[in-house]
């Protein structure tokens, strides 16, 4: 199984990076974790066929994690996709998806698709299986608007991936990361404390508690990107492939 960072940037495209979108593939799985606004061109840049994706897991409703869905769904319509697709995310996702589709492409939410589209609301700390993929969402802290906010613990083909999503430090990250093969963690700033976000220094202060087997940093601001050569941790870049 492998994970590809289709996009690992922050909301402002720092460093020219695409918005958050991770592509996971294996023998029996093909899914995305988040689908930020720039995801469709980024997927096409790396030769990833959107019509082969079975599942999209969303962490929250900010545009850099969610707003790529209208483009992906419209592309699926014109490519005459027939493969079923599941989109799963925080409670309220069906209403939010309709709103963003109408905002970007009027009447698109009412367009009849040629494929079965299922939109599923996930409840915090309640595991849900989609074929060979099992996801357990954990509540995280990322402000008031754009939520509910979830971090995802994803199990597939004998491997476990944890993704913090956007959050300040919260104790729910401990069970999220426990015994995982890969922890993808936001490191928005190096040591500056910004409400609703993780800094690298805050994350490092808790590493002995969460004990990730493998850590990769994502969603970095210019402050972090300017320090990449001096970091003691692996930092993601667009197109990076991680074998699991």
C-alpha positions as CSV (number, residue, x, y, z in Angstrom):
1,X,0.0,0.0,0.0
2,X,1.2,3.5,-0.7
3,X,0.3,7.1,0.1
4,X,1.0,10.0,-2.2
5,X,0.9,13.6,-1.1
6,X,-1.1,15.0,-4.0
7,X,-1.1,18.3,-2.1
8,X,0.4,19.2,1.3
9,X,0.1,23.0,1.4
10,X,-1.6,25.3,3.7
11,X,-4.7,27.4,2.8
12,X,-2.5,30.1,1.2
13,X,-0.5,27.9,-1.1
14,X,2.8,28.7,0.7
15,X,5.7,27.6,-1.3
16,X,3.5,27.1,-4.3
17,X,2.1,23.9,-2.8
18,X,-1.3,22.5,-3.6
19,X,-4.1,22.2,-1.0
20,X,-4.4,19.1,1.2
21,X,-5.1,15.9,-0.7
22,X,-3.6,12.5,0.0
23,X,-4.1,9.5,-2.3
24,X,-3.9,6.0,-0.8
25,X,-3.8,2.9,-3.0
26,X,-3.2,-0.8,-2.4
27,X,-4.4,-4.2,-3.6
28,X,-8.0,-3.5,-2.8
29,X,-8.2,0.2,-1.9
30,X,-8.1,3.5,-3.8
31,X,-9.2,6.5,-1.8
32,X,-8.5,10.2,-0.9
33,X,-8.0,11.9,2.4
34,X,-9.3,15.4,2.0
35,X,-9.9,17.2,-1.3
36,X,-8.8,20.8,-1.2
37,X,-9.7,23.3,-3.9
38,X,-6.7,22.6,-6.1
39,X,-7.0,18.8,-5.9
40,X,-8.3,18.0,-9.4
41,X,-5.5,19.7,-11.4
42,X,-3.0,18.2,-8.9
43,X,-4.4,14.7,-9.4
44,X,-4.2,15.1,-13.1
45,X,-0.6,16.5,-12.8
46,X,0.4,13.2,-11.2
47,X,-1.6,11.0,-13.6
48,X,-4.1,9.8,-11.0
49,X,-7.4,8.8,-12.5
50,X,-10.3,10.3,-10.5
51,X,-12.7,7.7,-11.9
52,X,-10.7,4.9,-10.0
53,X,-11.2,6.5,-6.6
54,X,-13.8,4.7,-4.5
55,X,-13.8,6.8,-1.3
56,X,-13.1,10.4,-0.2
57,X,-12.6,11.0,3.5
58,X,-13.1,14.7,4.5
59,X,-11.8,16.1,7.8
60,X,-13.6,19.5,7.8
61,X,-15.3,22.0,5.5
62,X,-12.6,24.7,5.0
63,X,-11.9,25.3,1.3
64,X,-8.3,24.0,1.3
65,X,-9.6,20.6,2.5
66,X,-13.1,20.4,1.0
67,X,-13.6,22.7,-2.0
68,X,-12.1,20.4,-4.6
69,X,-15.2,18.2,-4.5
70,X,-17.4,20.2,-7.0
71,X,-14.6,20.1,-9.6
72,X,-14.0,16.3,-9.0
73,X,-17.7,15.5,-9.3
74,X,-18.2,17.7,-12.4
75,X,-15.2,16.0,-14.0
76,X,-16.7,12.6,-13.2
77,X,-19.9,13.7,-14.9
78,X,-18.2,14.6,-18.1
79,X,-15.9,11.6,-18.0
80,X,-19.1,9.4,-17.8
81,X,-18.0,7.8,-14.6
82,X,-20.0,4.7,-13.7
83,X,-18.1,3.5,-10.7
84,X,-19.8,4.2,-7.3
85,X,-18.3,6.8,-5.1
86,X,-18.6,7.4,-1.3
87,X,-17.8,10.8,0.3
88,X,-17.6,10.6,4.1
89,X,-16.9,13.4,6.5
90,X,-18.2,15.4,9.5
91,X,-21.9,15.7,10.3
92,X,-23.6,18.1,8.0
93,X,-21.5,17.0,5.0
94,X,-24.5,16.5,2.7
95,X,-25.8,20.0,3.3
96,X,-22.3,21.5,3.0
97,X,-21.6,19.6,-0.2
98,X,-24.8,21.0,-1.8
99,X,-23.9,24.5,-0.7
100,X,-20.4,24.4,-2.2
101,X,-21.6,22.8,-5.4
102,X,-24.2,25.5,-5.9
103,X,-21.7,28.3,-5.0
104,X,-19.2,27.2,-7.6
105,X,-21.4,25.7,-10.3
106,X,-25.1,26.7,-10.0
107,X,-27.6,23.8,-10.3
108,X,-24.8,21.3,-10.3
109,X,-26.0,19.7,-7.0
110,X,-29.2,18.8,-8.8
111,X,-27.6,17.3,-11.9
112,X,-28.3,13.6,-12.2
113,X,-25.1,11.5,-12.1
114,X,-24.5,8.4,-14.0
115,X,-22.9,6.8,-11.0
116,X,-24.1,6.0,-7.5
117,X,-22.9,8.8,-5.1
118,X,-23.2,8.1,-1.4
119,X,-22.6,11.0,1.1
120,X,-22.0,9.7,4.6
121,X,-21.8,11.6,7.9
122,X,-19.2,10.3,10.4
123,X,-19.6,10.5,14.1
124,X,-16.6,11.2,16.4
125,X,-15.0,8.0,17.8
126,X,-17.4,5.7,16.0
127,X,-15.6,3.5,13.5
128,X,-17.1,3.0,10.1
129,X,-16.0,0.6,7.3
130,X,-16.2,1.2,3.6
131,X,-15.2,-2.0,1.9
132,X,-11.6,-2.7,2.9
133,X,-11.1,0.7,4.5
134,X,-12.0,1.3,8.2
135,X,-12.0,4.9,9.5
136,X,-12.3,6.1,13.1
137,X,-12.7,9.9,13.3
138,X,-11.5,11.8,16.4
139,X,-12.7,15.3,17.3
140,X,-10.0,18.0,17.1
141,X,-9.9,21.8,17.8
142,X,-9.8,24.2,14.8
143,X,-12.1,27.1,15.7
144,X,-15.8,27.7,15.2
145,X,-16.5,27.9,11.5
146,X,-16.0,25.1,9.0
147,X,-16.6,22.3,11.5
148,X,-17.2,19.8,13.0
149,X,-13.5,19.1,12.9
150,X,-12.2,15.6,12.6
151,X,-8.8,13.8,12.6
152,X,-8.9,10.4,10.8
153,X,-7.4,7.1,11.8
154,X,-7.6,4.9,8.8
155,X,-7.0,1.1,8.7
156,X,-6.5,-0.7,5.4
157,X,-4.6,-3.8,4.3
158,X,-2.9,-4.3,7.7
159,X,-1.6,-0.8,7.9
160,X,-2.8,2.2,10.0
161,X,-2.5,5.9,9.0
162,X,-3.4,8.7,11.3
163,X,-3.9,12.3,10.1
164,X,-4.2,15.1,12.5
165,X,-6.0,17.5,10.1
166,X,-5.8,21.1,11.2
167,X,-5.9,21.4,15.0
168,X,-4.2,22.8,18.0
169,X,-2.9,20.3,20.5
170,X,-5.7,18.2,22.0
171,X,-5.6,14.9,24.0
172,X,-7.6,13.1,21.3
173,X,-4.5,13.0,19.3
174,X,-3.1,10.4,21.7
175,X,-5.6,7.6,20.8
176,X,-5.6,8.8,17.2
177,X,-1.9,8.0,16.8
178,X,-1.5,5.0,19.1
179,X,0.1,2.0,17.3
180,X,-0.2,3.6,13.8
181,X,2.3,2.9,11.0
182,X,2.3,6.6,9.8
183,X,1.3,9.8,11.5
184,X,0.8,12.8,9.2
185,X,0.8,15.9,11.4
186,X,0.1,19.5,10.8
187,X,3.1,21.7,11.6
188,X,1.9,25.1,10.6
189,X,4.6,27.1,12.4
190,X,7.9,26.3,13.9
191,X,7.5,27.6,17.4
192,X,4.9,30.4,17.1
193,X,1.6,29.5,18.9
194,X,-1.3,30.2,16.6
195,X,-4.8,29.4,17.9
196,X,-6.4,26.3,16.3
197,X,-3.1,25.1,14.7
198,X,-0.1,23.0,15.7
199,X,3.4,24.3,15.8
200,X,6.3,21.9,15.4
201,X,7.6,22.7,18.9
202,X,4.2,21.9,20.4
203,X,4.1,18.6,18.5
204,X,7.6,17.7,19.6
205,X,6.7,18.3,23.2
206,X,4.2,15.5,22.9
207,X,6.1,13.0,20.8
208,X,7.1,10.9,23.8
209,X,3.4,10.6,24.7
210,X,2.0,9.7,21.2
211,X,5.0,7.7,20.1
212,X,4.5,7.7,16.3
213,X,6.4,4.9,14.4
214,X,6.8,7.3,11.5
215,X,6.1,11.0,11.4
216,X,5.6,13.2,8.3
217,X,4.9,17.0,8.6
218,X,2.4,18.7,6.4
219,X,0.3,22.0,6.0
220,X,3.4,24.2,6.6
221,X,3.6,27.9,6.4
222,X,6.4,29.9,4.9
223,X,7.9,30.0,8.4
224,X,8.3,26.2,8.4
225,X,9.2,25.9,4.7
226,X,12.2,28.3,5.3
227,X,13.5,25.8,7.9
228,X,13.2,22.5,6.0
229,X,17.0,21.9,5.7
230,X,17.4,22.1,9.5
231,X,14.4,19.9,10.5
232,X,14.9,16.6,12.3
233,X,11.7,15.2,10.9
234,X,10.5,14.3,7.4
235,X,8.5,17.0,5.7
236,X,6.0,16.3,2.9
237,X,6.2,17.7,-0.5
238,X,3.7,17.6,-3.4
239,X,4.1,14.3,-5.2
240,X,5.9,12.5,-2.4
241,X,5.2,8.8,-2.2
242,X,5.3,6.9,1.1
243,X,5.4,3.1,0.9
244,X,3.5,1.3,3.8
